[in-house]
Amino acid sequence: MNHAFLNDYNEICHNEVIDFVQQHIHDRTLGYEEDEHCQKASEMLLELFECKDAKVQFFIGGTSANLTMISMLLKHSYEAVIATKQSHIANHEGGAIEGCGHRILIAEDYKGKICADSIERICIEHMNDRHMVLPKLVYISNTTEVGTVYSLEELEEISKVCKKYDLYFYMDGARLFSARYSLFNDIHFKDYAKYLDAFYVGGTKAGLMLGEAAIIVNKDLQKDYLRHMKNKGAMLAKGSLIGLNFQALLTDEFYKRVAINCNEKAMSVAAFLETKGHEFMVRPESNQIFVLMRDTEVETLSQYYDFADLGYENKDSKRKCIRLVTSFSTTQKDVDEFMETYNRIFPNK
């Protein structure tokens, strides 16, 4: 079975990352991210996002980052987070947010992106009824869970609603670099620090061994966040490992090269599938492709490639939606072999 398009984290890391870490493999440092490697990586991140007064904290993975950050931002059990139905926290984090006693309020979305007017409707409804939970935070991811990217205008509109209703604005940046170098993007790094209270920068899906870097911009949220990390079991004793990984990611714009690679390869695969008459659940904008195929085609293709089968388009449809994902390690050979395999198994397409 070929796993080339299963996800963007099914290899340990990029060769350049392992080479960089290997140079420091026997360094003796302080633990719990108090070492010089984490300090250097923090400085590089703050420079990239142009937010020198922000605080950086490293996490092992995205769920750990989301759980710790959101539960820190929501001070009371009656406070809730607003997100889309596709959001990672509402689907693939095992009820971690609900486990902390906080409800997730589902807002309407457009192509996976949360709608600002839906946030406002939720706020009006809940804030006028003291018997309901109180919205306090808006969660987005960029790229979204369906691979689309926010525009700067959309980011500004959401920020405006958050300020109007005294909501924190938080972003899951698991695929932030893919979003940044999407052909459909107009958001710069500094814009995230301008409009968000906190966000995390994804390393796991950008070629690192592991790790995400949370950036806390809002100064009112910076006090005691280390205690909160410890309380949630999110503090890594060997923190220097993540610091080294992020140094590798941020050196010589390595992040840009891997992001452009995964996006370009995805666009090539998407263009090929379109020539074969396939439609998409949403138009591909980054490294995730959600393509519609007849169920018989999905069954045939699954004998050669491993991918996410998201089920039928609707209850009456014979078409399924599958997800193909390109990564830092996807090569032109991978793309060419996929096309060759497709042409061989579907000779009449």
C-alpha positions in Angstrom: 0.0 0.0 0.0 1.3 3.5 -0.9 1.0 6.0 1.9 2.3 9.0 -0.1 -0.9 11.0 0.2 -2.3 9.8 3.5 -1.3 12.8 5.6 1.5 15.3 6.1 3.1 13.8 9.1 3.7 10.1 8.3 7.5 10.5 8.0 9.6 11.1 11.1 11.0 14.4 9.8 12.8 16.2 7.0 16.5 15.3 6.5 17.6 18.8 7.2 15.9 18.7 10.6 17.6 15.5 11.7 20.9 16.9 10.5 20.4 20.0 12.6 19.4 18.1 15.7 22.2 15.7 15.3 24.7 18.5 15.7 23.4 19.2 19.2 22.5 15.6 20.2 24.9 15.6 23.2 24.3 19.2 24.4 23.7 19.4 28.1 21.0 21.9 28.8 18.4 22.9 31.4 15.1 21.2 31.2 11.5 22.3 30.8 12.3 24.7 27.9 14.6 26.9 29.9 17.5 26.1 27.6 19.3 28.2 25.1 17.8 26.3 22.1 14.2 27.1 23.2 15.3 30.7 23.9 16.8 31.1 20.4 13.8 29.5 18.7 11.5 31.8 20.7 13.5 34.9 19.5 13.3 33.7 15.9 9.5 33.2 16.1 8.9 36.6 17.6 11.0 38.2 15.0 9.1 36.4 12.2 5.7 37.4 13.5 6.9 40.9 14.5 5.6 40.6 18.1 8.6 41.1 20.4 6.4 41.5 23.5 4.6 38.2 23.0 5.5 35.0 24.9 6.3 31.6 23.3 5.7 28.2 24.7 6.4 24.9 23.0 4.1 21.9 22.9 4.4 18.3 21.8 1.4 18.4 19.5 -1.7 20.3 18.4 -4.2 18.7 20.7 -2.0 19.5 23.7 -1.6 23.1 22.5 -5.4 23.6 21.9 -6.4 21.9 25.2 -3.9 23.9 27.3 -4.4 27.3 25.6 -8.2 27.2 25.4 -8.7 26.0 28.9 -6.4 28.8 30.0 -8.3 31.4 28.1 -11.7 30.2 29.4 -11.6 31.0 33.1 -15.0 29.8 34.2 -16.8 26.6 33.4 -19.8 28.4 32.0 -17.6 30.1 29.3 -17.8 28.5 25.9 -15.8 28.5 22.6 -17.2 29.2 19.2 -16.0 27.1 16.3 -17.2 25.5 13.1 -18.6 22.0 12.7 -15.4 20.9 10.9 -13.1 22.3 13.5 -10.4 20.0 15.0 -11.5 20.7 18.6 -15.1 19.7 17.7 -14.2 16.4 16.0 -10.7 14.9 16.4 -9.6 15.8 19.9 -11.5 13.2 21.9 -13.7 15.7 23.7 -10.7 17.4 25.3 -12.3 20.8 25.5 -15.6 19.4 26.8 -13.6 17.4 29.3 -12.4 20.7 30.8 -16.0 21.6 31.3 -16.4 24.0 28.3 -19.1 23.8 25.6 -18.3 24.2 21.9 -20.9 26.4 20.2 -21.1 25.6 16.5 -21.1 28.6 14.1 -22.1 28.6 10.4 -19.2 28.4 8.0 -18.4 29.1 4.4 -16.0 26.6 2.9 -14.9 25.6 6.3 -14.3 29.2 7.4 -16.2 30.6 10.3 -18.7 33.4 9.4 -18.4 36.6 11.4 -22.1 37.3 11.3 -22.8 33.8 12.8 -20.5 34.6 15.7 -22.5 37.7 16.3 -25.8 35.9 16.3 -24.5 33.3 18.8 -23.3 36.1 21.0 -26.6 38.0 20.9 -28.6 34.8 21.7 -26.4 33.6 24.5 -25.5 36.9 26.1 -29.2 37.9 26.4 -30.1 34.7 28.3 -28.3 34.1 31.6 -29.5 30.5 31.6 -27.1 29.8 28.7 -23.4 29.4 28.5 -21.4 32.5 27.8 -19.3 32.8 24.6 -15.8 33.9 25.4 -13.5 32.7 22.7 -13.5 32.2 18.9 -11.5 29.3 17.5 -10.3 29.1 13.9 -7.7 27.1 12.1 -5.7 28.2 9.1 -5.6 26.4 6.9 -9.0 25.1 7.8 -9.8 21.5 8.2 -11.0 21.4 4.6 -7.9 23.0 3.3 -9.2 26.5 2.6 -7.4 29.7 3.7 -8.7 32.8 5.4 -8.3 36.2 3.7 -7.0 39.2 5.6 -10.5 40.8 5.3 -12.1 37.7 6.9 -9.5 37.8 9.7 -10.3 41.5 10.3 -14.0 40.9 10.3 -13.8 38.2 12.9 -11.4 40.3 15.1 -13.9 43.2 14.9 -16.7 40.9 16.2 -14.5 39.5 18.9 -13.7 43.0 20.2 -17.3 44.1 20.1 -18.4 41.2 22.3 -15.2 40.9 24.4 -14.2 37.5 23.0 -10.7 36.1 22.8 -9.6 35.3 19.3 -7.4 32.1 19.0 -6.0 30.2 16.0 -4.9 26.7 15.5 -2.0 27.0 13.1 -1.2 23.4 12.5 -0.8 24.2 8.8 0.0 27.9 9.2 2.9 27.7 6.8 0.9 26.0 4.1 -1.7 28.8 4.5 1.0 31.5 4.4 2.3 30.2 1.0 -1.0 29.3 -0.6 -1.6 31.0 -3.9 -4.9 32.2 -2.4 -3.4 33.9 0.7 -3.0 37.6 1.5 -2.2 37.3 5.2 1.3 38.1 6.3 3.0 36.7 9.5 2.6 40.0 11.3 -1.1 40.1 10.7 -1.6 37.1 13.0 0.0 38.9 15.9 -2.0 42.0 15.1 -5.5 40.4 15.2 -5.2 37.3 17.4 -4.9 37.1 21.2 -3.0 33.8 20.9 -2.2 31.2 18.3 0.1 28.3 17.7 2.6 27.7 14.9 2.6 24.1 13.6 5.8 22.2 13.3 4.6 18.6 13.2 3.0 19.1 9.7 5.9 21.2 8.5 8.7 18.6 8.5 9.7 18.6 12.1 10.0 15.5 14.3 7.4 16.9 16.6 6.3 20.2 18.1 4.1 23.3 18.0 4.9 26.8 19.2 2.2 28.7 21.0 2.5 32.5 20.8 0.6 34.5 23.4 0.2 38.0 22.2 -2.3 39.4 24.7 -0.3 40.6 27.7 -3.2 40.0 30.1 -3.0 36.3 29.2 0.8 35.9 29.8 0.7 35.6 33.6 1.0 32.0 35.0 0.7 30.3 31.7 3.6 28.1 32.6 1.7 26.9 35.7 -1.2 26.1 33.5 0.9 24.1 31.1 2.3 22.1 34.0 -1.3 21.6 35.4 -2.3 20.1 32.0 0.7 17.8 31.7 1.9 19.8 28.6 5.4 20.7 29.7 8.2 18.6 28.2 11.2 17.9 30.3 13.4 17.6 27.2 12.1 20.8 25.8 15.4 21.5 24.1 14.4 18.9 21.5 11.4 21.1 20.3 13.6 24.2 20.5 16.1 22.6 18.2 13.4 21.5 15.8 12.0 25.0 15.5 15.5 26.5 15.0 15.9 24.1 12.1 12.4 25.2 10.7 13.2 28.9 11.0 16.7 28.9 9.6 17.2 30.1 6.1 13.4 30.1 5.5 13.2 26.3 5.6 9.5 26.7 6.4 8.9 28.4 3.1 10.6 25.8 1.1 8.6 22.9 2.6 5.3 24.8 2.4 5.7 25.7 -1.2 6.7 22.2 -2.0 3.6 20.6 -0.5 1.2 23.3 -2.0 2.7 23.0 -5.5 2.5 19.2 -5.4 -1.1 19.4 -4.3 -2.0 21.8 -7.1 -0.5 19.4 -9.6 -2.5 16.4 -8.3 -5.7 18.5 -8.2 -5.2 19.8 -11.7 -4.7 16.2 -12.9 -7.9 15.0 -11.2 -9.8 17.9 -12.7 -8.8 16.9 -16.2 -10.2 13.4 -15.4 -13.6 15.0 -14.7 -13.6 15.0 -10.9 -15.2 17.7 -8.8 -14.0 18.8 -5.4 -15.9 19.2 -2.1 -14.1 22.6 -2.0 -11.7 24.1 -4.4 -8.2 23.1 -3.3 -6.2 26.1 -1.8 -3.4 24.4 0.0 -2.0 20.9 0.6 -5.3 19.1 1.3 -7.4 17.9 -1.6 -11.0 16.8 -1.0 -12.0 15.1 -4.2 -15.3 13.4 -5.2 -15.2 10.0 -6.8 -17.7 7.3 -7.5 -17.7 4.6 -4.7 -16.5 2.0 -7.2 -13.5 4.3 -8.1 -12.7 4.8 -4.4 -12.7 1.1 -3.8 -10.4 0.5 -6.7 -8.0 3.3 -5.9 -7.9 2.1 -2.2 -6.2 -1.1 -3.4 -3.1 1.0 -4.4 -3.2 4.1 -2.1 -4.1 4.7 1.5 -6.2 7.9 2.1 -9.0 9.2 4.2 -12.4 8.0 3.0 -14.9 10.6 4.3 -18.0 8.8 3.1 -20.8 9.5 0.8 -21.5 13.0 -0.5 -25.2 12.6 0.6 -27.5 9.7 1.4 -28.6 9.4 -2.2 -25.2 9.8 -3.8 -23.0 7.2 -5.4 -20.0 9.6 -4.9 -17.7 9.6 -2.0 -15.3 12.3 -0.8 -11.7 11.3 -0.2 -8.8 13.3 1.1 -5.4 13.3 -0.4 -2.7 15.2 1.4 0.8 16.3 0.2 3.6 17.0 2.6 7.1 18.3 3.0 8.3 14.9 1.7 6.1 14.7 -1.4 8.3 14.5 -4.5 7.5 14.9 -8.2 8.1 11.2 -8.5 5.2 10.6 -6.0 3.0 12.8 -8.2 4.0 11.1 -11.4 3.5 7.6 -10.0 0.0 8.6 -8.8 -0.9 9.8 -12.3 0.5 6.7 -13.9 -1.4 4.5 -11.5 -4.6 6.3 -12.0 -4.3 6.1 -15.8 -3.6 2.4 -15.6 -6.5 1.5 -13.3 -8.9 3.8 -14.9 -8.0 3.6 -18.6 -11.3 5.0 -19.9 -11.2 8.2 -17.8 
